[in-house]
Amino acid sequence: MTGGPGELPLLQMALRVEQDIFVIRQRGREVAAVVGLEHQDQIRIATALSEVARDLLRLAGGADISFHVHTGIDGRFHLRADLAPVAALPDGRYEPQSGAVSRLVDTLSASTVEGVTVVRMSRRVPANAPTPTPERLAEFRAELGRIAPSSALDELTAQNGQLIAALDEARSHRDELAVLNEELAETNHGVLALYNQLTEELEETNRGVVALYAELDEKSAQLRAASESKSRFLANVSHELRAPVTAIIGLGRLLTDPASDPLTDEQSQQVDLIRSSATDLLGLVNDLLDLAKAESGRIEPDWAEVDLRPVFGQLRGTLRALATGSEVALVVEEPPAPAVLRTDEVLLGQVLRNLLHNGLKFTERGEVRLAARQRDDRWSFTVSDTGPGIAPELHERIFEEFYQVPGATRVGGTGLGLPYAQRLVTLLGGTLELSSEPGQGSTFTITLPVGGG
């Protein structure tokens, strides 16, 4: 569609002297902003551009640069930068001096066309950005034409500001985790020391950005250790909260007991509100405690041969009361014989009950259905509903702790049920996947081995 032969580029530039690198970085960031890339992606592609431009200035004496919008093989729109050296590269090949440059963009390649090696890099345009129709591309070109390049000093100042913001954000994340893991405090000092070195000059600054992203990747192991500390914290807090919350519920029940002194209508409403709030809090505390147990590995499956028919029968009986609306039907299909697999009956029941409960909460009309099928050496459980559905970009987020899908159909909850269910399925040696589209309902699929995990 766009970016093809004969298509006008969004912007063209020439790289001939060292100062041009500043302008290329600035204009690259401006093109990325006009097309609709997010702020961090603007900085990434601008940094990659300046690094490659520096290499081509050294190796070939300069390059001609053009920016395009094209449709990638994934069907998404991409912002692409083509850098054509003004002289032949050594051996007709190009390798970036910094191996980390390729991590800043989605694609980075060098291809030879008619004896000329062209370096190309691209970054995906967000799905919510304006569709780059020919009219929109013309508007992009006009807007870029109105933006006057700033001086090298202005660009250096802007870049330092971006680095300060990025480093402040990284340092903020580490400060939040420092109370859980003292080792991360040393990382914060390392980032601060790196920041002091990066502000000396543009070249060192660019390389520092690449090093920072690489360092953040390497700290994933330390973040996992912090997550374990968080689980211990949640378990301790949840355990300490259960007793007073349970006591509040009990006192509320005593106040409304017929044998106690009668209450006024206003007092009864206030006591009911206290009991309801305490019950919600107890549910949150129990969810936190369950999640902390799962994360800390303190849940050990009790492996046994489980007949699915009584499990499904119990789910059918206990959850039928939740489908109070006449427009929502709960359908629990009888599993095909022989419906036996080696698993933990209690944990499997918790997962299926959680998914069915979620479906009943979010479905206003239609049905919520549980079905099971055996395929070779694995059992597949599907919980489907006719609810509002979930957008594809949110499929991974719903398994994050405390996250709830926004929208008019949002109901009460803690956002911990699905993360807990996913961890239990993993303990049982299986997988939990989601298939959903807005307006077409949702289907959760659990796959478990017949012989246990």
N, C-alpha and C positions, 0 to 999 in steps of 0.2 A: 504493500500500500504506500507507505512513506519511506523516504530514504533510499528509493530505488534509482536506477539509471536515469539521468536527466532531471531528477528531482532537485529543486533548489535547496541548498543547505540553510539551516537556521542562521549560521554565522560562519565567517571565514576569517582566519588570522594567519599572520606570518611570524615565524620564530627565526630571528637572525642574531640577536645579541642577548646578553645575560639579562638585561632589564625586561626583555619581552616575557620572561618567565613569570614575573610578577603580574603582568597584564593577562597572560594566559590563565593563570590561576584565578584571577578575579573574574574574567569573562566566563570561564568555565563554571564557576559558582553561580554567576548570574543566569546563564543558560539553564542550569539545573533548576534554579528557583522558578524561572518563567515557565518551564515545562511542567513543574509540579512536584519535583522530588522533595522529600522531607529534609529538614535542616541538617541532620547528621549525614545523610547521603550526599547533600551538596558539598559538605566538607570533604567527604571521602573521595568523590570523583575529582574535586579540585586538587587535592593532595596528590592523587595518582597522576593527574595531568602534569603538574609541575615537576614530579619526579621523572616521568618519561621524557618531558621536554628538555630537562637538564641533560639526560643521557644523549638525546638526539643532537643537541647543540654541541656536545663534546665529541660525539662519534661522527656526525655528518655535517656539522657546521650550521644546522638549522633544519626547519621543516615547515611545510604548509599544513595548516590545521583547519578542519571543518567539522561542524556539529550537525547531526541529523537525528530525526525521530523515525524509527522503523519498527516493524512487527517482528518479534522474535519467534523462534520455533515453539516456544511455550504459549503462543497466542497473545502474550502481553506486549504492551508498547515499551520500547527501550530508548533511552537517550544514548546515542553513539558518537564518539569522537574519533575521527580519522586523522592520523599524523603521518604525512608523507615526507620522508627526508629529502632534502635538496641535493644530496649526494649519496652515492651507494654506501651501504653499511658494510663493515668488514665481514667477509664471507657471506654477505647477503642474509645475515641472521641478526636477530635482536633478542637479547635477554636483559631484563631490567637489572640495574646494579643492586637494587634492594629487592630481595626475594619476597618481601612482604607486600609489595605493591599490588600483586594480584588479589590479595584478600580485601582490598579496598573497593573493588569493582566486581560485577557479576561475571564479566568476560574480559580477557586480555589476550590478544593474539597478534601474530605478525604473519602476513601473507605476501607473496611476491606476485605482482600482476605486471606483465610486460617488462620484466626486469627491474621493477621498482618495488621495494619492500614497504608495505604500509602497516603501521601499527594501529590496531583498533582496540578500543575499550568501550564497555557499555554498562549501563545501570538501569534496572527495571524502574519504570514509572509506576507510582502507586495506582491501584485500581480505582481509587476515588478521585484521581486527577481528571481534569477536563479531557474529553476524547480529542486527540489531535487530528481533527478534520482539516482539509485544505484551508478552510477559512480560519480555523484556529492557528494553523501554522503561519499563515500570513500575518495574523495579529502578533504571534510570537516574534517574527522577524521585525515587525514595526516597533514593538516594545524594546527589543534588544538594540535597535538602531537609535532609539532615543536615549539610551543609557550611555553616558560618557565614561570612558575608562578613568579611573583615579590614578594617582601617583603611586610609585613603588612604596613610598613611605606610608601612604594611606592603606595600601594593601597589606603591608607588614603589620601595621597597627591592628587592622581588622583580623588578620590571621592570629595574632597573639591573643586578641580578645576571644576568638573561637577556641583557642587552646586552653585559655584560662577557664572558659565555661565548661569545656570537656573535662578538664582536670578537676575542677570543682565538683562536677557531677560524680566523677569516679571517687573522689575523696569523700563525698557525702555518703555514697553507698557503703564505703568501707567503715565510716564512722558509725553507721547504724549497726553494723555487724561486730564492731569492736567489743561491745559489751558481752557478746557471746563467745568470742574467740580472740584471745590476746595476740595471736600470731598475725592477725590481719592489721594490727596497729603498725607493725613493722612495714607492711606493704604500703600503708599511707605515707610513712616517712620516705619510702623509696619513690613513690609518685611525686612527692613534694621536691625531692632532690632532683628528679628527672625534669620537673617543671623549671627549676632554676637554671638548668643547663640548656633547655630548649629555647629560652627567650633570648639567647645571645645573637643568633642570626637565622635567616630564613632557611638555609639548607639544613642546619642542625635541627631546626624546628620541625621541618617536614619529616625527617628521619625519626624524630622523637615521637611524632604522632603514630607512625607505623609501629614503632617499638611499644608504644602504650597499648595499642589494640592487641598486639601479640602477647604482652604481659598479662592483660586481662583474661585472655584465653587460658593462659597457664595457671591462673589462680582458681580455676574451677574446682580443683581438688580441695583447696582450702575452704571454698564456699560450701562444699559438701560437709566438711567437718563442722562448719558453722551451723549448717542445717541440723546436724545431730544435736548440737548444743541447744538449738531452738526447740527440738522435739522434747528434750529433757525439761526445758523450761515450761513448755506447754503442759506436759504431764504433771509436773509439780503444782503449777498454778491451778489446773483443772481439779486435781485431787483435793487441794485445800478449799476450793470454792464449793465443792459438792455438799459438804456438811452444812454450812450456813444456808445455802439455797434450799436444801431439803427441809431445814428447820423452818424457813419462812413459809414454805408450802404447807407444812404441818400446822403451823400456828394459824394460817389463814383458814385451814379446814376446821380447826377447833372453834374459831370465831363464828363460823357459819353453821356449826353443829346445832341441831334443834335443841339439844340439852343445855346449850349455853344461853346466856342472857340474850334476849332478842335485840337485833340491830335495826336502826332506821333504814329506810330505802337508800338514802345517800351513803350510809356506812356500808351497807351490803355491796353497793356498786364499787366503792373504793376497795373493799376487801377482795372482791372478785378481780379487780384490776391488778391488785398486788399479786394474787395467786397466778393470774394469767402471765404477768411479766416474769414472775419467778419460774414458772414452768418453761417459758421460752428460754430463760437464762440457763436452766438446768439442761435443756436440750442442747444448747450451744456448748456447755461444759462437757457433756457426755460425748458430743461429736469431737471436740478438741482432744479429749482423753483417748478416744478410739484412734484418731488420726496419729497422735503421738506414739501410741503403742505400735501401730503399723509401721511408722517411719523408723522407730528405734529397733525394729526386729524382735520385739518381745511377744509377737503373736506367732505361735507355732501351730501349723495345721495338724489336726487330728485325723490322720489318713484312715479311711475305711471304705468298704464297698457300700455305695449309697444307691438306693432305689429312688429314682426321681419321681415316681408316681405319688407317694405320700408327701414328698416335699412340695410338689405342685398343688396337691390337694390342700395342704395347710396354707399356702399362699393364696389360693382361691378363696378360702374361708375367711382369713384374717383381713384381707384387703378389700373384699367386696363391699364392706361398710363404707370405705372411703369414696367409692363411686356413687355418691349420694344423688347426683343430678341424673334425671331421667334421660338426658341427652348423651351421657357417657357410659359405655359398656366396658366392663372388665372381662376379657376373654383369656382364660388360661387353658391352652390346648393340652390334651392328654399326650404325654411323650410316647413315642413308638417303642414297643417291646423288642428286645429286652432293654429296659431303660435303667441301666446300671453303669456306674463309672466309679473309679477310685478317687475320692476327694474328701474334703471336710464339709460335712452336711451343714453345720452351723454357719460357716463362713460363706458357703455358696448361697444359703438362704438369705443371709444379710445382703449380699450383693443384689440378688434378684428382687428382694423386697424394696431395696433402695431405688432401683431403676423403675419398678412398677409404681412406687409411691410418687416419684418425680413425674412420671407420665400422667398420673391422675391429677396432680396439682396443676399441671400446665395445659391440660386438654379440656376445652370447654364443651366440645361436642364430638361425637364419633365413638372411637374405641381405643382402649389400651390393650395390647395383645402380647402374651408370652407364648413362645413356641420353642421346641428343642428338636434337633435332628442330629443323628450320628452319621459322620462321613469318615469312612476308613477308621483310623485310630484316634479320632478327635470328635468331641461333642461341640455342637454350635447352638448357643442360646440366643434368641433374638427377642428384644423388648421393643415393640414399635407402638407409636401413637399417632393420632391425627391432629396433634397440636400445631402451634404456630410455626414450628421449624426453627432452625438455627443457621445463620449465615456461615458459609464455608470458612471465612477468615476468623471465626470464633470457635471453630471445632477444637483447637488445641487449648484455647484459653479457659473453656469450661472445666477443664481438669486441673486448673490452678486453684489453690486454696483461697477461699473467701470470694471468688469471682462469681457473679451472677449475670446472666444475659440481660441486657437492658431492654426495656420495651413495656408496652401497655399490659402485657400478660404476666409481668413479673409478680411473683407471690412471695410470701414470707419464707425464710430459710436462712441458713448460715453460709451456704456456698462450700460446705465441707463434704457433702455426701458423695459427689462424684470422685473427688480425689481419694477419698477413703475406699470407695468401691474399686477404683483402679489399682490401688495398692493391694487389696485383698486378692483380686484376680491374679496379680503378679505373684503373690505368695503361693497361689494354687497352680502356678506354672502355665498360666494362660495369658490371653490378651483381651483388651476391651477397646472396641473401635466404634466410631460414630459415623452414620450416614444421614445427612439431613440437608434440606433446602428450605428457605423461607416459604411458608404457605403449603408445604408438602409433608409436614410431620417430621418425626425423627425415629431412627432405628439404631439401637445400641446392640452390638453383637459381641458376645463373649465366646471365646474359643478355648476349650480345655482338653487336655489329653485324657484318653480313656483310662490309662494306667496311672494317673497322678503326675504331679510335677517332679 
